[in-house]
Amino acid sequence: MKPAPVKPAISIEVLNQIDIRVGTIRSVADVPGSDKLVQLRVSFGDHERTIVAGLKQERANPGDLEGKQALFVVNLEARKMRGMTSEGMLFDIGYEDGVTPVLATPENPVPDGTRAG
């Protein structure tokens, strides 16, 4: 596989605006009427959020992600996807490059809500 080209440079100020946190995936449920989307319920320590992600075609059993920690962008504007509100974005590695997807995860377990960066 040849890596995709690097995206245009951004300033450190722009990077510092992105809030990336560790969360534990508590549940995974199908989004009705979608052949791609699942609804993740994710713990960030002091609260939980719903994150809608296109995982159905990436993994044989998205439910296997329950209990796993991963990185999430938590300060994106909420958006509706198939009638459900998504309150962030999962960092998933590989799909866009045609590689079998994997989660971006901490090396060792850390408290939910821990910031990356």
C-alpha positions, 0 to 999 in steps of 0.5 A: 500500500502506498500512503495517501498524500499528506494533507495541507499544513495547519497551524498549531493554533488550529490543532489545539482547537481539536479536543480528542479524548479517550472514551470506552465504548459501552454499547453498539447498536444498529441504526435503523434503515442504514447499511453502514451506520451504528450507534455507539454509546461512549463513556467519557468519565463524567458523561456519556455521548452518542457517536454515530459511525459508519462501521457496519461495512468495516467490521464483521461484528461491530459489537466486538468493540464494546468495552474497548477504549478508543480516541474520539473528537468530542468538540465537533458540532452535533449532527443528525445522521439517519435521524440520530444525533452524533455528538462527536467522531470516532478515530478509526484507522485504515478504512480510507486507505483500503486497510482493514480498519482498527481503532486508535487506542491508548497503549494502556488503559487510561481514565475515560475522558483523558485528553490526547495531544 
